[in-house]
Amino acid sequence: MGRVEKSIKEAEQYIESAKTDWESILQKDEGIWNPIVVNCVMGMFKSVDALMLETRGYTDKDHSQSPNSLQGLYEEELISDSFKSNVDSVRK
């Protein structure tokens, strides 16, 4: 399995874990959302890693640089205009 595929698989695992946590929280009627948020954020990072590997051949070791990397891909027209608002969301 290549690095892109591995990153995508890891992103999918984080999202599946978030779904499982969400269902568990709803069943228990708890208001503890941290695990869901963390899993979603980690899934986003792994998705960005896959995108960077596919387009650049490398990833950012520091995920705080992910918004800048996405901005660069947008400026080079490697990601669509409809994704631009997501770049800003990642930055925030």
C-alpha positions as CSV (number, residue, x, y, z in Angstrom):
1,M,0.0,0.0,0.0
2,G,1.4,3.4,-1.0
3,R,1.6,6.4,1.2
4,V,-1.4,8.1,-0.4
5,E,-3.6,5.1,0.1
6,K,-2.4,4.7,3.7
7,S,-3.3,8.3,4.5
8,I,-6.7,7.9,2.9
9,K,-7.3,4.6,4.9
10,E,-6.2,6.4,8.1
11,A,-8.6,9.3,7.4
12,E,-11.4,6.9,6.8
13,Q,-10.6,5.1,10.1
14,Y,-10.7,8.5,12.0
15,I,-14.1,9.3,10.4
16,E,-15.5,5.9,11.2
17,S,-14.3,6.3,14.8
18,A,-16.0,9.7,15.0
19,K,-19.2,8.1,13.8
20,T,-19.0,5.4,16.4
21,D,-18.2,7.9,19.2
22,W,-21.1,10.1,18.0
23,E,-23.6,7.2,18.1
24,S,-22.3,6.2,21.6
25,I,-22.7,9.7,22.9
26,L,-26.2,10.0,21.6
27,Q,-27.2,6.6,23.2
28,K,-25.7,7.6,26.5
29,D,-27.1,11.2,26.3
30,E,-23.7,12.6,27.2
31,G,-22.4,15.9,26.1
32,I,-18.8,14.9,25.7
33,W,-17.9,15.7,22.2
34,N,-14.1,16.0,22.4
35,P,-13.4,12.5,20.9
36,I,-15.6,13.3,17.9
37,V,-13.9,16.6,17.3
38,V,-10.4,15.1,17.6
39,N,-11.2,12.2,15.3
40,C,-12.7,14.6,12.7
41,V,-9.6,16.9,12.9
42,M,-7.3,14.0,12.6
43,G,-9.3,12.7,9.6
44,M,-8.9,16.1,8.0
45,F,-5.2,16.1,8.5
46,K,-4.8,12.6,7.0
47,S,-6.9,13.7,4.0
48,V,-4.7,16.8,3.5
49,D,-1.6,14.4,3.8
50,A,-3.1,12.3,1.0
51,L,-3.7,15.3,-1.1
52,M,-0.2,16.7,-0.6
53,L,1.4,13.3,-1.3
54,E,-0.6,13.0,-4.5
55,T,0.2,16.5,-5.8
56,R,3.6,17.2,-4.2
57,G,5.1,13.8,-3.2
58,Y,5.5,15.0,0.4
59,T,3.5,16.1,3.5
60,D,4.0,18.7,6.1
61,K,5.5,17.3,9.2
62,D,3.9,20.1,11.2
63,H,0.1,20.0,10.6
64,S,-0.2,23.7,11.6
65,Q,1.2,24.3,8.1
66,S,-1.7,22.4,6.4
67,P,-3.7,25.6,5.7
68,N,-0.7,27.2,4.0
69,S,-0.2,24.0,1.9
70,L,-3.8,23.9,0.9
71,Q,-3.7,27.6,0.0
72,G,-0.7,26.9,-2.3
73,L,-2.6,24.1,-4.0
74,Y,-5.6,26.4,-4.5
75,E,-3.4,29.1,-6.0
76,E,-1.9,26.6,-8.4
77,E,-5.4,25.6,-9.3
78,L,-4.8,22.0,-8.1
79,I,-8.0,22.2,-6.0
80,S,-11.3,23.6,-7.0
81,D,-12.8,27.0,-6.2
82,S,-15.6,25.3,-4.3
83,F,-12.9,24.0,-1.9
84,K,-11.6,27.5,-1.2
85,S,-13.9,28.1,1.8
86,N,-12.7,24.8,3.3
87,V,-9.1,26.2,3.1
88,D,-10.2,29.1,5.2
89,S,-12.0,26.8,7.7
90,V,-8.9,24.7,8.1
91,R,-6.9,27.9,8.8
92,K,-9.3,28.9,11.6
